[in-house]
Amino acid sequence: MKKFNLKYIGLFIAAAAIVSCDVEFENPIDEAGAFSSGEADFSNYVAVGNSLTSGYADGALYLDAQLQSFPAIIAGQMENAGGGEFIQPLVNDNAGGLLAAGVQILPNRFVLASDGMGAPAGPAVYTGQAPTTDITNTVTGKLNNYGVPGAKSFHLGAPGYGNIAGVALGQANPYYVRFATSGTSTVIADAAAANPSFFTLWIGNNDVLSFATSGGVGVDQTGNLNPATYGSNDITDPNVFASVVSGYVTALTANGAKGALINIADVTSIPFFTTVPSNAIPLDAATAGAVMANPTIQQYNGGLQVAAGAGLITPAEAALRTINFVAGQNYMLMEDEDLTDLSGLGLPSLRQTNDTDLITFTSATVIGTTVGGNPQLIRGVSVPLEDQNVLTATEQALISAAQASYNATLEALAGANGLAFIDAKAALAQVANGGVSFNGGVLTSTYASGGAFSLDGVHPTPRGYALTANAIIDGINAQYGANVPNVDIGAYRSIQTSDTVN
């Protein structure tokens, strides 16, 4: 079984520190009539979005997490103020994988594996149960949760996104196939047809997330208004985002429904980018000396000085690209396509990582490993990490620019339509910067032990979704003069030590 290489992650979790709590969807009501909907009508709440809306966690969509999605939590609280039934397209089990006509097409969820002596050893794919959810067994009837994992902004309005014939071709989404009303329907049309009295719309994270998690292996499509030409890891043009989301708001408010628009959090602050350090290579003095004595490295460093002397690169770039391994923790050798092309001199675009670089969580499986069993070929030392392993400062800037534009659009649309605007970016920034206190502890973004994020390092735990639900409830109350109670986030689980790999 493939497991994450935790040698360079520094994941030391005390099993006793990670506890599972029973879920309470409502706070006790001490006084009848204490809660109200204000100017809103919660009788038919509809949630629209992507994986964050669906309850996706631990790298999959599974039953327990769906039942604790942020819309389900909010709907439970809205029942105190006139809210109605909230129906989700629930999967069959807690395995997390998906089938298509009996063939597994998506893997099971991650669980916290053991090192064999009872101590947590990191995430591994759950093998204790085969998935039973088959996308050919479609969900019909009334729904309230239209969260589709993997959906980008323009996907919600794309006809055929739920056509099973397009799944194998990458033209359709298997999660939407399960509950699409037809092979030509769109997510937004189905959601609008549910006739919401109130809605939440949280979309846009995936428009930058896939670019980020792939280490920037994609294209910033700013200026390209045709999403049909985009690759799966590309950044969506802000004007495309603004156009499609404006249309979604129009569709969802057509019957007079009120609602909330949720902005996009900083994807680079999640554990997927903050767990593996940029100086993840430990070397002793002898090994460091042997590495630096390698003629290839000496020739490379000397060539940089020649290039700088000839004016082909600046002295600053020459210094940035100079390789220097020492005794102790070392920054890793990497490829950087943004460096000046010196291939004419036989010099590759290499440098060592630095503190501005973000190392992807999945790179932990390759850092320090040998290539082809050759002990001289070590990834991150004598063999550079590839582009998909590192998100550079330049790539981070592209993400930030797109996020800022998307969020400005969402805030403007909320204001123009009298909708609540939820600053999820600010709420989740608190988690990443010191944590958020709750009755029973502090919620942080530290991988696994922090409690806010699930084992995929991207999506929240139920406890993290409860925090999100409270932020949304607060925004709804403020906008509409409602009085919907918060939940006790400590009543929701984080990572379960009972999760085991058979």
Stockholm file with secondary structure:
# STOCKHOLM 1.0

chainA/1-502         MKKFNLKYIGLFIAAAAIVSCDVEFENPIDEAGAFSSGEADFSNYVAVGNSLTSGYADGALYLDAQLQSFPAIIAGQMENAGGGEFIQPLVNDNAGGLLAAGVQILPNRFVLASDGMGAPAGPAVYTGQAPTTDITNTVTGKLNNYGVPGAKSFHLGAPGYGNIAGVALGQANPYYVRFATSGTSTVIADAAAANPSFFTLWIGNNDVLSFATSGGVGVDQTGNLNPATYGSNDITDPNVFASVVSGYVTALTANGAKGALINIADVTSIPFFTTVPSNAIPLDAATAGAVMANPTIQQYNGGLQVAAGAGLITPAEAALRTINFVAGQNYMLMEDEDLTDLSGLGLPSLRQTNDTDLITFTSATVIGTTVGGNPQLIRGVSVPLEDQNVLTATEQALISAAQASYNATLEALAGANGLAFIDAKAALAQVANGGVSFNGGVLTSTYASGGAFSLDGVHPTPRGYALTANAIIDGINAQYGANVPNVDIGAYRSIQTSDTVN
#=GR chainA/1-502 SS CCCCCCTTTTCCCCGGGCCCCCCCCSCCCCSTTCCBCTTCCCTTEEEEESHHHHTCBTTBCCHHHHTTCHHHHHHHHHGGGTCCCCCCCCCSCSSCCEEETTEEEECCCEEEEECSSSSEEEEEECCSSCCCCBTTSCCCSCCSEEECTTCCGGGGGCTTTTCGGGTTTTSSCHHHHTTCSSTTCCHHHHHHHTCCSEEEEECCTHHHHHHHHTTTCSCBCTTCCCGGGCCTTCBCCHHHHHHHHHHHHHHHTTTSCEEEEECCCCGGGSHHHHSBCSCCEEECHHHHHHHHTCHHHHHHHHHHHHHHHTTSSCHHHHHHHCCCCCSEEECCEEECTTSCCBGGGTBCSEEECCTTCEECGGGGGTTTCEETTEEEEEBTTTBCBCGGGEECHHHHHHHHHHHHHHHHHHHHHHHHHTCEEECHHHHHHHHHTTCEEETTEEEBCSTTTTBSBCTTSSSBCHHHHHHHHHHHHHHHHHHHTCBCCCCCGGGSCCSCTTCCCC
#=GC SS_cons         CCCCCCTTTTCCCCGGGCCCCCCCCSCCCCSTTCCBCTTCCCTTEEEEESHHHHTCBTTBCCHHHHTTCHHHHHHHHHGGGTCCCCCCCCCSCSSCCEEETTEEEECCCEEEEECSSSSEEEEEECCSSCCCCBTTSCCCSCCSEEECTTCCGGGGGCTTTTCGGGTTTTSSCHHHHTTCSSTTCCHHHHHHHTCCSEEEEECCTHHHHHHHHTTTCSCBCTTCCCGGGCCTTCBCCHHHHHHHHHHHHHHHTTTSCEEEEECCCCGGGSHHHHSBCSCCEEECHHHHHHHHTCHHHHHHHHHHHHHHHTTSSCHHHHHHHCCCCCSEEECCEEECTTSCCBGGGTBCSEEECCTTCEECGGGGGTTTCEETTEEEEEBTTTBCBCGGGEECHHHHHHHHHHHHHHHHHHHHHHHHHTCEEECHHHHHHHHHTTCEEETTEEEBCSTTTTBSBCTTSSSBCHHHHHHHHHHHHHHHHHHHTCBCCCCCGGGSCCSCTTCCCC
//
